[in-house]
Amino acid sequence: MKIITLAFTGASGFPYGLRTLECLLAAGCRVRLVYTQVAQIVAKQELDLTWPSRAADLAELLRAQYGVDAEQLQVFGQQEWFAPMASGSNPGDGMVVVPCTMGALSAIANGASDNLLERAADVMIKERKTLILVPRETPFSAIHLEHMLKLSRLGVVILPPNPGFYHHPKTIEDLVDFVVARILDQLNVPHQLMQRWGE
Ligand SMILES: Cc1cc2nc3c(=O)[nH]c(=O)nc-3n(C[C@H](O)[C@H](O)[C@H](O)COP(=O)(O)O)c2cc1C
């Protein structure tokens, strides 16, 4: 059973993060979830979802919603320094920040480690584990691009939410699934979200 840290930040694209969560749980992964304050605002703005500020409350809500137990889904606050992924001794198998703000991108690129999300990402880099960022902004400035290049050279996967159109998407869900399929591929988590090219 893979252990994945899933981080939500306050960029547009909450549906990508939510679908990733749903697919990871459906695939039997253990998920360690962390979220920023602005992610809560975006959840409300984009999907009319109310994500409570207390991590324990969100954990209860999501476990009930997805029918999983406390072993499969853990939720941590940004100051929970005893969370496993805060240490290189327990990083799990991979981490995804989806969606990823330019602020979080900058903090990660500069090793800020000022909260659990930033620290967990820093741990993934130093332990040479899979770290995937799904940065959402357009256009990108040279600052954003420099941060992405720096991280890419360190082995971080920069996976912008750019769905292709060659699978003839009919719904928003089809577009979301295109991006989530790429995230799951990077994590080596099996899925049937869309037909593969050439099959
Ligand atoms: C509704 C909403 C949408 C936003 N969309 C983006 C975005 O797409 N990309 C981005 O970099 N910042 C976006 N922001 C701004 C970030 O949320 C802001 O820079 C914040 O400080 C990031 O904090 P966080 O990384 O801790 O979530 C948005 C803010 C709001 C309220």
The ligand as an SDF file (V2000), in Angstrom:
LIG
                    3D

 31 33  0  0  0  0  0  0  0  0999 V2000
   -9.9980   32.1780   -5.2980 C   0  0  0  0  0  0  0  0  0  0  0  0
   -8.5030   32.3410   -5.3610 C   0  0  0  0  0  0  0  0  0  0  0  0
   -7.8120   31.8420   -6.4530 C   0  0  0  0  0  0  0  0  0  0  0  0
   -6.4130   31.9590   -6.5290 C   0  0  0  0  0  0  0  0  0  0  0  0
   -5.7790   31.4100   -7.5960 N   0  0  0  0  0  0  0  0  0  0  0  0
   -4.4300   31.4000   -7.6240 C   0  0  0  0  0  0  0  0  0  0  0  0
   -3.7430   30.7050   -8.6670 C   0  0  0  0  0  0  0  0  0  0  0  0
   -4.3390   30.1190   -9.5630 O   0  0  0  0  0  0  0  0  0  0  0  0
   -2.3960   30.6580   -8.6190 N   0  0  0  0  0  0  0  0  0  0  0  0
   -1.6770   31.2530   -7.6060 C   0  0  0  0  0  0  0  0  0  0  0  0
   -0.4450   31.1570   -7.6060 O   0  0  0  0  0  0  0  0  0  0  0  0
   -2.3140   31.9500   -6.6250 N   0  0  0  0  0  0  0  0  0  0  0  0
   -3.6600   32.0330   -6.5980 C   0  0  0  0  0  0  0  0  0  0  0  0
   -4.3030   32.7010   -5.5840 N   0  0  0  0  0  0  0  0  0  0  0  0
   -3.5140   33.4600   -4.6190 C   0  0  0  0  0  0  0  0  0  0  0  0
   -2.9290   32.5700   -3.5310 C   0  0  0  0  0  0  0  0  0  0  0  0
   -3.9720   31.9070   -2.8570 O   0  0  0  0  0  0  0  0  0  0  0  0
   -2.1250   33.4290   -2.5310 C   0  0  0  0  0  0  0  0  0  0  0  0
   -0.9090   33.8210   -3.1290 O   0  0  0  0  0  0  0  0  0  0  0  0
   -1.8830   32.7190   -1.2060 C   0  0  0  0  0  0  0  0  0  0  0  0
   -1.0550   33.5320   -0.3780 O   0  0  0  0  0  0  0  0  0  0  0  0
   -1.2260   31.3810   -1.4020 C   0  0  0  0  0  0  0  0  0  0  0  0
   -1.1340   30.7650   -0.1510 O   0  0  0  0  0  0  0  0  0  0  0  0
   -0.9160   29.1780   -0.0150 P   0  0  0  0  0  0  0  0  0  0  0  0
    0.1800   28.7990   -0.9730 O   0  0  0  0  0  0  0  0  0  0  0  0
   -0.5120   29.0570    1.4210 O   0  0  0  0  0  0  0  0  0  0  0  0
   -2.2110   28.5370   -0.3050 O   0  0  0  0  0  0  0  0  0  0  0  0
   -5.7020   32.6240   -5.4930 C   0  0  0  0  0  0  0  0  0  0  0  0
   -6.4000   33.1180   -4.3820 C   0  0  0  0  0  0  0  0  0  0  0  0
   -7.7800   32.9670   -4.3340 C   0  0  0  0  0  0  0  0  0  0  0  0
   -8.5120   33.5010   -3.1250 C   0  0  0  0  0  0  0  0  0  0  0  0
  1  2  1  0
  2  3  1  0
  2 30  2  0
  3  4  2  0
  4  5  1  0
  4 28  1  0
  5  6  2  0
  6  7  1  0
  6 13  1  0
  7  8  2  0
  7  9  1  0
  9 10  1  0
 10 11  2  0
 10 12  1  0
 12 13  2  0
 13 14  1  0
 14 15  1  0
 14 28  1  0
 15 16  1  0
 16 17  1  0
 16 18  1  0
 18 19  1  0
 18 20  1  0
 20 21  1  0
 20 22  1  0
 22 23  1  0
 23 24  1  0
 24 25  2  0
 24 26  1  0
 24 27  1  0
 28 29  2  0
 29 30  1  0
 30 31  1  0
M  END
$$$$
